[in-house]
Amino acid sequence: MKQYPEAYLAYLLYFHAERDYFECHEVMEEFWKEHPGDERSKTYVALIQIAVGMYHIRRGNRSGASKMLQSAAGNMDAAHLASLGLDADKLQQILSQTLAQIEHQDYLFADINLPISDMALSAWCAAECERKGLIWQGASRLLDEELTHKHTRRDRSEVISERARQQQIRKEKGGAK
């Protein structure tokens, strides 16, 4: 199998097996922050946004999900997705379909699968899930309150502090012009 970042492999397992979209976001965001010069930076952000969007959909926050998924679609780069073993065209279609579906009042949550084009990567993920006793591309555990409301139950002080710091940096840059 081609070399992929360890964090990305973990992301795929959280996304497709555990369906823990919050952890997907956490693991990719940490990787993204640790590799600020990576040429795939915007694509990592897109993957983070897809996970956050799915987390919001599952919690019933369609507005937040729509915003995240639309932003993700704009941050994706086909070549970078291909370098991560994903089919960009199919992923755009999946996001478009999901965005259209969540607009309907009678929408019921459904997981999505990222379109993995690297068959060796897909086989590795399935084998890793089997080794860990997980189901590759299984359904979310919708009745699992801990999984569904994970982000509301964590200490957010560090996140809030970092957002305030970033906002101050943007404000100072804007004021200097």
C-alpha positions in Angstrom: 0.0 0.0 0.0 1.1 3.5 -0.7 2.4 5.6 2.3 -0.3 7.7 3.9 -0.1 9.9 7.0 -0.9 7.9 10.1 -3.5 10.5 11.2 -5.2 10.2 7.8 -5.5 6.4 8.3 -6.9 6.9 11.7 -9.4 9.5 10.3 -10.6 6.9 7.7 -11.2 4.3 10.5 -13.0 6.7 12.7 -15.1 7.9 9.7 -16.0 4.6 8.2 -16.0 2.1 11.1 -16.5 3.8 14.4 -18.5 6.6 12.7 -17.0 8.9 15.3 -17.0 12.1 13.3 -15.9 14.1 16.2 -12.7 12.1 16.6 -12.2 12.3 12.8 -12.2 16.0 13.1 -9.8 16.0 16.1 -7.2 13.7 14.6 -7.1 15.5 11.3 -7.1 18.9 12.9 -4.2 18.0 15.0 -2.3 16.7 12.0 -3.2 19.8 10.0 -1.9 22.1 12.8 1.4 20.0 13.0 2.0 20.3 9.3 1.3 24.0 8.4 3.4 23.9 5.2 1.8 20.8 3.7 0.6 21.4 0.2 -2.6 19.5 0.9 -3.5 21.8 3.8 -6.8 23.0 2.3 -7.8 19.4 1.5 -7.1 18.4 5.1 -9.4 21.3 6.1 -12.0 19.9 3.7 -11.8 16.5 5.4 -12.1 18.1 8.8 -15.2 20.0 7.5 -16.8 16.9 6.1 -16.4 15.1 9.5 -17.8 18.2 11.3 -20.6 18.4 8.8 -21.6 14.7 9.4 -21.4 15.3 13.1 -23.8 18.2 12.8 -26.2 16.3 10.5 -26.4 13.4 13.0 -27.1 15.8 15.8 -29.9 17.4 13.8 -28.1 20.7 13.1 -28.8 20.8 9.3 -27.8 24.5 9.0 -24.4 24.0 10.5 -23.9 20.8 8.5 -24.8 22.6 5.3 -22.4 25.4 6.0 -19.6 22.9 6.7 -20.2 20.7 3.7 -20.4 23.6 1.3 -17.2 25.0 2.6 -15.6 21.5 2.3 -16.6 21.3 -1.3 -14.8 24.6 -1.9 -11.6 23.5 -0.2 -11.2 20.2 -2.0 -8.4 19.8 -4.5 -8.8 16.9 -7.0 -5.0 16.1 -7.2 -4.6 16.3 -3.4 -7.6 14.0 -2.9 -6.2 11.6 -5.4 -2.9 11.6 -3.5 -4.9 10.5 -0.5 -6.5 7.7 -2.4 -9.9 9.4 -2.8 -12.0 10.0 -6.0 -12.7 13.8 -6.1 -15.5 13.7 -8.6 -17.4 11.0 -6.6 -16.8 12.9 -3.4 -18.2 16.1 -4.9 -21.3 14.1 -6.0 -21.7 12.6 -2.6 -21.5 16.1 -0.9 -24.0 17.6 -3.4 -26.4 14.7 -2.8 -26.1 15.0 0.9 -26.6 18.8 0.8 -29.7 18.3 -1.3 -31.1 15.6 1.0 -30.7 17.5 4.3 -32.8 20.3 2.9 -35.9 18.1 2.9 -38.0 18.2 6.1 -38.4 14.4 6.1 -34.7 13.7 5.9 -33.4 10.9 8.1 -29.7 10.8 8.9 -27.6 8.5 6.8 -23.8 8.0 7.0 -21.8 8.6 3.9 -18.7 6.8 2.8 -15.7 8.6 1.3 -15.0 7.2 -2.2 -11.7 5.4 -1.8 -10.1 4.9 -5.2 -7.0 3.1 -3.9 -8.0 -0.5 -3.6 -4.9 -1.3 -1.4 -6.0 1.4 1.0 -9.5 0.2 1.1 -8.3 -3.4 1.7 -6.0 -2.2 4.5 -8.9 -0.3 6.2 -11.2 -3.4 6.0 -8.4 -5.6 7.4 -7.6 -3.2 10.1 -11.2 -3.0 11.1 -11.5 -6.8 11.2 -8.3 -6.9 13.4 -9.9 -4.4 15.8 -13.3 -6.0 15.8 -14.9 -3.1 14.0 -17.3 -3.1 11.0 -15.9 -1.3 7.9 -18.6 1.0 6.5 -21.1 0.0 9.2 -23.9 2.3 10.3 -23.7 4.9 13.1 -24.9 4.0 16.5 -27.6 6.6 16.6 -28.7 5.7 20.1 -25.2 6.2 21.5 -25.6 9.5 23.4 -21.8 9.7 24.1 -21.0 9.4 20.4 -23.8 11.7 19.2 -23.1 14.5 21.7 -19.4 14.1 22.2 -18.3 17.6 21.4 -20.8 19.2 23.9 -19.4 17.1 26.7 -15.8 18.0 26.4 -13.7 20.9 27.9 -13.8 23.6 25.2 -11.7 26.2 27.0 -8.6 25.5 24.9 -10.7 25.7 21.6 -12.3 28.9 22.7 -9.0 30.5 23.7 -7.4 29.5 20.4 -10.3 30.9 18.4 -10.1 34.2 20.3 -6.3 34.3 19.6 -6.8 33.7 15.9 -9.6 36.3 15.8 -7.2 38.8 17.4 -4.5 38.0 14.9 -6.9 38.6 12.0 -8.1 41.8 13.6 -4.5 43.1 14.0 -3.7 42.2 10.4 -6.8 43.9 9.1 -6.1 47.0 11.2 -2.6 47.2 9.9 -3.7 47.6 6.3 
